Amino acid sequence: MSLFDWFANRRKSEPINQQRQESESEIADGLWTKCEACGVLAYTKDLQANQMVCLECDHHIRVHSEERIRQIIDANTWIPLNEQIRPADPLNFRDRKSYSDRLRETQEKTQLVDSVKTGNGHLEGCPVALGVMDFRFMGGSMGSVVGEKLTRLIEQATLRRLPVIIVCASGGARMQEGMLSLMQMAKISGALQRHREAKQLYIPILTHPTTGGVTASFAMLGDMILAEPKAMIGFAGRRVIEQTLREKLPEGFQTSEYLLQHGFVDAIISRTQLRKTLAQLIRLHQPQANTPLVAHHSETMTLSVTGNNFSQPTS
């Protein structure tokens, strides 16, 4: 190749390279979002208007807790609960780095205190108690803070006769807290049992992924268990199960579609229809006005619920 040909080819490629750099810059600035399933670029505002569901292939793009709350709760009605509860390092756990350092770095990176947000709000006018797990914070792992915040959320919802909704997204129990993390499974499950005895509604929403101790406890204890399309739902990993059972497992056995076929979830709801579906379920399950409240709750409850102004739903 002559020197002249080299310069000619260079000039031809410059516009393409410039266009590629501009496209990458726009993606980095958040103007465009690339679907991880089909690779199509979509205008981020259009995706947000469609609840972050790909307009081309219907892939449900993972969203963070703040976005989930905006998608479910009526505007200007969200009241967060127990934001002051922060994680500690009671075991002085250390792997490649100390748990304390890992917590601090994750908090700075995500601007989250821990992997769950809880609060009260309205869903199409209906008062609800909502917990939303965030996979960005250490894989949405369930530590003591997650257990305490969800338990308090459920307890105050039982007292106030509010339906509970929990959006699950987790890799399971937090290994850095050992047995203290596993204890949260029983604590949350106990609160849900008292909620059930009070004849109140609980709906878990299983998103991608929902695994480990979360699946083994509150994710599967709902009156109606909903899941997003193609979400990974399970307890242990595929390889661990196959090695334990010494059997080859079918493809897609940990997807929401497979679990729906085998009765583990009640319905698969697209995110674009989730808000409407939840509102319909809540209205169908509203208790009668003369239904007595079961006064069966923990005497150690420390959360005051007298400050929130939620009206009693009418039948």
N, C-alpha and C positions, 0 to 999 in steps of 0.2 A: 504493500500500500504506500502510495506517495504521500508526501507531507501535505499536499493540497487536499487529497482525499480524506486524510485524517481530520483536518480542520473542517471540512464540509460535513463529515459525519458528526463531529462534535457540535456543530451549530444545529443540526437536525435533532440531536438528543437533548439539547438544553431546554427547549420548551417542555418536553415530556418530563424531564427531571424537575423543572420548576413547578409544573403542575402537580407532580407527586408530592413535592415538599409542601406546597400550599395545602393539599388535601390532608397530609399528615398533621400539619399545623392546626387545621380546622377540627380534626378529630381530637387532638390534644386539648384544644380550647373548649371542647364540649359542644361545638355546633353540630357535629355529625356523630352518629353512633353506628358502629359496624356490628351487625348481627353475628354472633359467634356460631350460629347454626348454619345459615345460608350464605353469609359473607356480604350481604347487601348493605350498602350505606343508606341510612335514613336520617332525615333531619330530626334532631333530638326533640324539638318541640312537638313535632308530629307524633313521635313515639310516646312522649309524655301524655299527650292528649289521648292516646290509645292504651294508657296504663302500662307503658313499656312492654307491649306485646308487638313483635315484629309484624309489620304490615304485609310482608311478602310470604313468610312461612309459618306465622302464628307462634313462633318461639317466644317463650316467656323469659325475658331478660331479667336477671337477678336485680332486685332493687333493695335499697337500704331502708332502715326503719322509718326515717322521716318521710320518705316517699310513700311507704305503706300507709302511714297514718293519714297522709293527705288523700290517698286513694279511698280510704274507708270512712273516715270521720268527716262530718259536716264542717265547713269552714268556720273558724273562730269559736269552736266549741270544745277544743281539746284542753284538758286540764291534767298535766303530768302528776304522777304520784311518786313519792319516795325517791326523789332524785338525789337526796343526800346520802343514800346508802352506797358505800364504796367498798371494793374488794380489798382484802388483806392477804397476808402470807403467813398463816398460822403454823404451817409445817416447815417454813424456811426452805422451801423446795428449790432445787437447783438441777438443771440439766446442762446444756451448753452455756446457759446464763441463768441468773437467778430469776425466780418467778416475779419478784418485786420489780426488777428491771424490765422484764417482758411486759408486765402490766403497764408500767409507765410509758414505755415506747409505743404500745398499742393505743393507749389513751391519747397520746400526742398525735399519732398518725390518723386516728379515726375521729377524734374529738368526741368520743363516747366514754362514759364512765364504766360501763360493762356491756354485756351482749344482749340486754333486753331493755325495752322502754315500756312503761306501764302508765295507764291513766284512764280517765273517764272522758266521755264525749257523747255526741249524738250521731246516730246513723239514720239518715232520712227522718230526723225528728225523734227517733227512739233512743233513750239513754242507754249506754252500754259501758261495760268495763273492758278495756282492750290491752292486751300484752303483745308486743311485737319483738321477736328475736332478730338480731342483726348478725349475719354471717361474717361481716368484716372484722368483728372483734373476736379474735382467737377462734375462728371457725364456728362462732355461735355457741361455743361450749357452755355447758351448764355448771356453774360454780355456785357458791353459797349466796352470792348476790342475786343471781337469777332465781334461785329457790325462794329466797326471802321476799323479793319483790312480787313474784307471781303469787305466793301464798297470801301476802297482804292484799293484793288486788282481788283475789277470789274471796277472801274473808269479808272485805268491805262490800263487795258485790252481793254476797249472801245477805248481809244486814240490810242493804238498801234495795234488795230484790231486783238486781240488775242482771241481765244476761252477760255471760263472760265469753269473750272471743280471744283466742291466743293464736297468733301466726307463728308457726314453728319453722325454724331454719337452723339446724344444729348438727354438729359432728358428734354430739353425745356429751357425756360427763367430762368435766375438766380434770385431766389427770394430775395437774399440779396441786389440786386440793384433795386428792385421794378419797378416803372414806367420807369426808365432809361433803364432797360433791355428790356421792351416791346417796347420802341421806336426804338430799333435796327431792329425790324421786318419791320417797314415802311422805315427806312433808306436804308437797304439792298435791299428791293423790289424796291425802287425808282431808285437805281443804276442799277438794273437789267432791268428796263423798258427802261432806256437810252441806255443800252447795246443792247436791242432788237431793238430799233429804229435805231441804227447804223448797224442793220442787222448782228450782231455777234452772235456766237453760245454759248449757256450755257447748260451744262449738270450736273445736280446733281446726285450723287450716294448715295442711301439710304442704310445704313448699320445698323446692330443691335446694339442698338435701335435708331430709329429716331422718336422723339415724341415732344409734346408740341408746343411751339412757333416756333420752327424750321420747323416742319411739316406744321404749319399754315402760313409759309412765304416762304423763299427761297428754301426749299426742294421740293416744289411742283410747282415751277415757271419755270421749265426747258423746253427747246425745245424738249429734249428727256430725260425722267426720267428713270434712271436705278436703279435697286435694287439688292442686294445680296440675294441668296437663304435663305429662312426661317428667314429673318430679321423681327423684330417687328417694325411696322410702324403705328403710330396713333397720336391722339391728347391727349385725356384724357385716364385714365385707364378704364379697363373693368367694374369694380364695379361702378365707378362714372357714366358711360354711362348707365348701366342697371338701376341704381337707378333713374336717370334723366328721362329716357324713359319709365321706368316700363315695360321693355321687356327683355326677355332672348335672348342674342345675340348668333349667331352661333359660333361653335368652329373655332379657327384660323382666326377670322375676322380681326385681326390686323397683319397678316403675309403678306409678299410680294406676295406670291402665290395667296392669296385671293384678294389682291388689283389689281393684274394683271388681274384676271378674271373679275373684275368690272371696269376696265379702269382707275384706278388711277395711275398706272405706265405703262411704255411702254414696258419694257423688264426686265427679270431677267437674270443676267449674272453671271456665276461663276467667282470667283476671278482669276482663272487660265486663263480665256479668256478675262478678263476685259481690259488689256492693248491693246490687238489686236483689240478688239471691239471699244475702244475709238479712236484709230488711224484711223480705217476705217470711223467712223462717222465724224471725223475732216476733213479728206480728201474729203469726199463727200460734206461737207458743206463749203468748202473754198470759200470765195467771189471771184467774178471776179475782174480782175485787174483794170477795169474801174469803179467799184462801188464807188460812192462818199461817203465820211465819213460824217455822220451827226454831225455837230458841235453843240451838245446840251448836255453840261455837266455843272456841278456845278462850279460856279466862285470861290467857297471857297476851291477848291481842293488844298491841300498843298503838295502832293507827287510829287517829281520830277522823271521823267521816262527817262531822257536823258542819264543816265549812263549805262544802260544795252544794250548789243550788240546782239539784236535778229534780224535776217534777216526777211524781208517781205516775207510771203509765196507766192509762185507763183502758178498760176492756171494751 
